[in-house]
Amino acid sequence: MSEPSALISVRNLKKYFPVTRGILLQRQVGAVKAVDDVSFDILRGETLGLVGESGCGKTTAGRTILQLYRPTSGSVRFNDVELTRQSRSALRELRADMQIIFQDPYASLNPRWTIARIVGEPLRVHHIGTAQQQRHRVEQLLDLVNLEKSFVNRYPHELSGGQRQRVGIARALASNPQFIVCDEPITALDVSIQAQVVNLLEALQDQLQLTYLFIAHDLSMVRHLCDRVAVMYLGSLVELAPRQPLYTNPLHPYTKALMAAVPLPDPVKTRARQRVHLQGELRSLTDLPSGCRFHPRCPLADAECRQATPKWQEVQPGHWAACHKACSQ
């Protein structure tokens, strides 16, 4: 059986937002390095999890891959097509195959539009079918995400948070995409609803052969849903590995700290496991430290970590890390 090929290939991706000063004659005095030299692949049919603290650049990375933000530099290939070189009109055609599910189901739906118009918007943008066919397709999509067809004439304020997120999922599926960025799709939902939405995403992936980039904070949910997991810190990837090796044998100290913070249902195991204590606070993306970005908070940091930037390399088969200590093991 052949290995699945890469649907998305990201190489040395950078997205900097300029920091300016002055009212009339604005001049650039710095940059927010939201995504800085990120490289990874997303295989066809897999779910790649992207985790990290708030403000580390996860959402920016997802939107830059979709070209919602144009990258500062680097390469993004989708189905062997270089997205960074495409014109606006060419990207509009390609976006039928690439969609996003937004984090906030309350802010991402137009309150003045009916559910039929919201879900059918991609069909109109990409000129898919007649008006009657579009209406039929909207009803099919609502059924696909377990919503009643009678919802077509309702407005977002008449729906619960979970129902609104299902509408967002239906909208993302309207143009039959191959790839979907799930930007923290369960964060704004009640805990009782989160499992239902995750189970729906899993069922849709199996049914429609979808590929996901799943951005999240909940490491337990990521372990349940994702095939591989990438860990991001201050705009850069620090570790990438298949799910099981990453959770059982993390190589980077930051990943170890994240895993140690995951609650365990067994209090005996909780007391027995070794905690990783991080120093200080998360630095600003406009004031990055020299050398390894994690060294101001790392309990293992030494002179090499403070001076030299670690290389992003494959430490073990399929297990990538950017850490002087991990790469010397």
Buried (B, 14 or more C-beta within 10 A) or exposed (E): EEEEEBBBBBEEBBBBBEEEEEEEEEEEEBBBBBBBBBBBBBBBBBBBBBBBBEBBBBBBBBBBBBBBBEBBEBBBBBBEEEBBEBEEEEBEEBBBBBBBBBBBBBEBBEEEBBBBBBBBBBBEEBEBBEEEEBBEBBBBBBEBBEBEEEBBEBBBEEBEBBBBBBBBBBBBBBBBBBBBBBBBBBBBBEEEBBEBBBEBBBEBBEEEEBBBBBBBBBBEBBBBBBBBBBBBBBBBBBBBBBBEBBBEEBBBBBBBBBBBEBEEEEEEEEEEEEEBEBEEEBBEBEEBBEBBBBBBBBEBBEEBBBEEBBEBEEBEEEBBBBBBBBBEE
